[in-house]
Amino acid sequence: MTRSRSSAGRRRETADGRRARALRIVEGLAAAYPDATCALTHSSALELLVATILSAQCTDARVNIVTPDLFRKYRTAADYAKADPRTLEEEIHSTGFFRNKTKSIIGAGRVLVDRFDGRVPGTMDELLELPGVARKTANVVLGTWFKMAAGVVVDTHVHRIAGRLKLSRQPDPAKVERDLMSLLPPGAWIDFSHRIIHHGRKVCSARAPACDGCPIYRWCPSAGKV
């Protein structure tokens, strides 16, 4: 199928042109996925924090299978702080990297109790003090729970698709985030990540992107080439 594309298909693109194209992509994603949101099931900032730690190198679907029992047992940061490591390892085993995740979750629980009265803090700097929390996890918690646009969540979907869209050519997620923050208005940062992640699952898969059914085909330099 032949479909027309905008300046995305040109060999060279100015910074202003890339920024204008990024805005068209934001608009296209908003029209296609108006209700996209975080796929991790949670009812509190603590639950979202733990679920996001568990989601590293694991699907959200698998995390959502594990967390209902976990959240019924561990209701507070203090519960995680005093958890038995071997027991917790068994409970989260199916999410992968369970030993490191257990250390992060128990460590985060202890820091929350010792420094933040058991509450998940609402700033980037404070969240980054927690074991197992880097910018991706902090951005998920801040954007989804606190509705605070401190940055752009860059998971595997966002990283891959940002590259395909030529919005960033960086291999490092932190640099991809900086590129996206420079191109997108802050008011779009939270929803952009949710929508790109949904788009990656539904249309722009790693191995076989469905370009013919893509709602942002017109603005993608990689359309029909992957």
C-alpha positions as CSV (number, residue, x, y, z in Angstrom):
1,M,0.0,0.0,0.0
2,T,1.4,3.4,-0.9
3,R,0.7,6.2,1.5
4,S,1.9,9.8,1.4
5,R,4.2,11.1,4.1
6,S,5.2,14.6,5.2
7,S,8.7,16.0,5.6
8,A,9.6,12.8,7.7
9,G,10.6,11.2,4.4
10,R,13.1,14.0,3.4
11,R,16.8,13.2,3.7
12,R,17.6,16.2,5.9
13,E,15.4,17.8,8.6
14,T,16.0,21.0,10.5
15,A,15.6,21.2,14.3
16,D,12.4,23.2,13.8
17,G,11.1,20.7,11.3
18,R,11.7,17.9,13.7
19,R,10.0,19.7,16.5
20,A,7.0,20.5,14.3
21,R,6.9,16.8,13.2
22,A,7.0,15.7,16.9
23,L,4.0,17.8,17.6
24,R,2.1,16.1,14.7
25,I,3.0,12.8,16.2
26,V,1.7,13.9,19.6
27,E,-1.6,14.9,17.9
28,G,-1.8,11.7,16.0
29,L,-1.2,9.5,19.0
30,A,-3.8,11.5,21.0
31,A,-6.4,10.9,18.4
32,A,-5.6,7.2,18.1
33,Y,-5.2,6.4,21.8
34,P,-7.1,9.1,23.8
35,D,-7.5,6.9,26.9
36,A,-4.1,5.2,27.1
37,T,-2.7,5.1,30.6
38,C,-0.3,3.1,32.7
39,A,-0.9,-0.6,32.3
40,L,0.3,-1.5,35.8
41,T,-2.5,-2.2,38.2
42,H,-2.2,-0.2,41.4
43,S,-4.3,1.7,43.9
44,S,-1.6,3.7,45.7
45,A,1.8,5.4,45.0
46,L,3.5,2.5,46.9
47,E,1.8,-0.1,44.8
48,L,2.8,1.7,41.7
49,L,6.4,2.0,42.9
50,V,6.7,-1.7,43.6
51,A,5.0,-2.7,40.4
52,T,7.3,-0.5,38.4
53,I,10.4,-1.9,40.0
54,L,9.0,-5.4,39.2
55,S,8.4,-4.4,35.5
56,A,12.1,-4.1,34.7
57,Q,12.8,-6.7,32.0
58,C,9.3,-8.1,32.5
59,T,5.9,-7.5,30.9
60,D,3.3,-5.5,32.6
61,A,0.9,-8.4,32.1
62,R,3.1,-10.7,34.1
63,V,3.6,-8.1,36.9
64,N,-0.2,-7.7,37.1
65,I,-0.5,-11.4,37.7
66,V,2.0,-11.3,40.6
67,T,1.0,-8.1,42.4
68,P,-2.6,-8.8,43.6
69,D,-1.3,-11.4,46.2
70,L,1.7,-9.2,46.9
71,F,-0.3,-6.1,47.6
72,R,-2.7,-8.0,49.8
73,K,0.2,-9.2,52.0
74,Y,2.4,-6.1,51.9
75,R,0.2,-3.0,52.6
76,T,2.8,-0.5,53.8
77,A,6.4,0.5,53.3
78,A,7.1,-1.0,56.7
79,D,5.8,-4.4,55.5
80,Y,8.3,-4.4,52.7
81,A,11.1,-3.1,54.9
82,K,10.7,-6.1,57.3
83,A,10.0,-8.7,54.5
84,D,11.9,-12.0,54.6
85,P,14.1,-11.8,51.4
86,R,13.8,-15.5,50.5
87,T,10.0,-15.4,50.8
88,L,9.8,-12.2,48.7
89,E,12.1,-13.8,46.1
90,E,9.7,-16.7,45.8
91,E,6.7,-14.4,45.6
92,I,8.2,-12.3,42.7
93,H,10.2,-15.1,41.1
94,S,8.3,-15.2,37.8
95,T,9.0,-11.5,37.1
96,G,12.7,-12.3,36.6
97,F,15.8,-10.8,38.2
98,F,14.0,-11.6,41.4
99,R,17.1,-11.3,43.7
100,N,17.9,-7.8,42.6
101,K,14.3,-6.8,42.7
102,T,13.9,-8.2,46.2
103,K,16.9,-6.1,47.4
104,S,15.5,-3.0,45.7
105,I,12.0,-3.4,47.1
106,I,13.1,-4.2,50.7
107,G,15.7,-1.4,50.5
108,A,13.1,1.1,49.2
109,G,10.8,0.1,52.0
110,R,13.5,0.8,54.6
111,V,14.4,4.2,53.1
112,L,10.7,5.1,52.9
113,V,10.3,4.3,56.6
114,D,13.5,5.9,57.7
115,R,13.4,9.1,55.7
116,F,9.9,9.7,54.4
117,D,7.6,8.5,57.2
118,G,6.6,5.5,55.1
119,R,5.2,7.6,52.3
120,V,6.3,7.7,48.7
121,P,7.8,11.1,48.0
122,G,6.6,13.3,45.2
123,T,9.8,14.8,43.8
124,M,12.4,13.4,41.4
125,D,15.4,14.0,43.7
126,E,13.7,12.2,46.6
127,L,12.5,9.2,44.5
128,L,16.0,8.8,43.2
129,E,17.2,8.2,46.8
130,L,15.3,4.9,46.8
131,P,17.1,1.7,46.0
132,G,16.1,0.4,42.5
133,V,14.7,3.7,41.4
134,A,16.2,5.4,38.4
135,R,14.6,8.1,36.2
136,K,12.2,5.7,34.4
137,T,10.7,4.4,37.6
138,A,10.6,7.9,39.1
139,N,8.9,9.3,36.0
140,V,6.3,6.6,36.1
141,V,5.4,7.3,39.7
142,L,5.5,11.1,39.3
143,G,3.5,11.2,36.0
144,T,0.9,8.5,36.7
145,W,0.3,9.0,40.4
146,F,1.3,12.6,41.2
147,K,0.4,13.9,37.7
148,M,3.7,15.7,37.6
149,A,5.6,16.0,34.3
150,A,9.2,15.8,35.5
151,G,10.4,14.0,32.4
152,V,9.5,11.4,29.8
153,V,9.3,7.7,30.7
154,V,11.7,5.9,28.4
155,D,11.0,2.1,28.5
156,T,11.9,-0.3,25.7
157,H,8.9,0.7,23.6
158,V,9.6,4.4,23.8
159,H,13.3,3.9,23.2
160,R,12.6,1.7,20.1
161,I,9.9,3.9,18.6
162,A,11.7,7.2,19.3
163,G,14.5,5.7,17.2
164,R,12.2,4.7,14.4
165,L,10.6,8.1,14.4
166,K,14.1,9.7,14.3
167,L,13.2,11.8,17.3
168,S,16.3,10.5,19.0
169,R,19.2,8.4,17.7
170,Q,20.8,7.9,21.2
171,P,21.5,4.4,22.6
172,D,21.3,5.7,26.2
173,P,17.7,6.0,27.6
174,A,18.7,9.1,29.6
175,K,19.8,10.8,26.4
176,V,16.7,9.7,24.6
177,E,14.7,11.3,27.4
178,R,16.6,14.6,27.0
179,D,16.0,14.6,23.3
180,L,12.2,14.0,23.7
181,M,12.0,16.6,26.4
182,S,13.6,19.1,24.1
183,L,11.1,18.3,21.3
184,L,7.8,17.9,23.2
185,P,6.0,20.5,25.3
186,P,6.0,19.6,29.0
187,G,2.2,19.2,28.9
188,A,2.6,16.3,26.5
189,W,5.3,14.3,28.4
190,I,3.1,12.1,30.5
191,D,0.5,11.1,27.9
192,F,3.1,10.8,25.1
193,S,4.8,7.9,27.0
194,H,1.6,6.1,27.7
195,R,0.5,6.4,24.1
196,I,3.8,5.4,22.6
197,I,3.9,2.3,24.9
198,H,0.3,1.4,23.8
199,H,1.3,2.0,20.2
200,G,4.3,-0.2,20.5
201,R,2.2,-3.1,21.9
202,K,-0.6,-2.6,19.4
203,V,1.0,-1.5,16.1
204,C,4.8,-0.8,16.2
205,S,6.1,-4.1,17.5
206,A,9.8,-4.8,17.6
207,R,9.8,-7.5,14.9
208,A,6.8,-6.8,12.6
209,P,5.5,-3.2,12.8
210,A,2.0,-2.9,11.2
211,C,2.9,0.2,9.2
212,D,-0.2,0.0,7.0
213,G,-2.4,0.4,10.0
214,C,-0.2,3.0,11.7
215,P,-2.0,6.2,12.8
216,I,1.3,8.2,12.6
217,Y,2.6,6.7,9.4
218,R,2.8,10.1,7.7
219,W,5.4,11.4,10.1
220,C,7.5,8.3,10.5
221,P,10.8,8.2,8.4
222,S,11.0,4.4,9.0
223,A,7.5,3.6,7.7
224,G,7.6,0.6,5.4
225,K,11.3,0.2,5.9
226,V,11.5,-1.9,9.0
